[in-house]
């Protein structure tokens, strides 16, 4: 059985560990789950590789993370709709 990885692990692996408190605050305010946050930070890392922030890294992260949280929720909901009996 696999060990459940912490959010700190994902944020450190993507290079955004210093922005974890901001991400947690945003996720709480917008009522997102841990799974949605993990999916979103992976998407943020992908976008950062293609379009790295040049100015105000924190503002860039906040805007992109919010966008990716919404995308993650939509994808997870679509997956649950497609496979209603498959548990994550």
N, C-alpha and C positions, 0 to 999 in steps of 0.2 A: 504494500500500500504506500502511496506517495505521501510525502509530508506537505502540508499546505503551506505555501510560501507566503511571506508577509508582504504587505504593500511596500515596505522599506526596500525589500529585495528588488522589486520591479522598478522602483524609482531610482535606486542606485545603479541598476543595470542599464538604465536608459540615460543616465547623466543628469537627472532632474531631482536628485535627492534633497537638494536645498529648497525645493519648491513643494515638498510633501505637505507642510502645514497649510499652504494656500490651497492645494488640491483637496485636502480633507475638509477644509472650511467650505469650499465651493460645493463639494459632493453632499455635505450635510444640508446646506441651504437649499439645494436643488433636489434632495431626496434620492440620491443615486446609491446603488449597492456597491459592495466591494468588487464583485465580478465586473460590473460596468466600469469601475475605475481602472481595473487591470487592463481591460480591453482598450480603454481610452488612452492610457499612458503608452501602450504599445503603438497605437496609432499616432500619438504625438511624436514619439521617437522616430517613426518612419517619416513623418512630415519634416522633422528637424534635420534629418539626413538630406532631404531634397531642398528644403528652404530654411536654412539655419537662421535663427534670429540675429539680426545685426545690431539692433538698438532695443533698449528696454526689454530685456529677456523675460522679466516677470510679467509684463503686460502681454507680450507675445504668447507666453505660456498660458495665461489666463484665458485669452480669447480662443486659442487653439484647443485647449483642454476642454472648455465648455462645448465647443463644436463637436469634438470627438466623443464626449460623454453622450451627447444626443445621438450621434451615429451608433455608438455602442449599444445604447438602449434599443434603438430600432432594430439592429441586427439580432440582438438576443431575443427580442420579442418575436421577430420573424422566425427564428430558429425554433423557439418554443411552440409556435403556431404550426410549423411544419412537422415537428416531431413532438406531439403533446405528451407522449409517455416516456420520453427520454429525459432522464434527470441529469442535471449538470453535476 
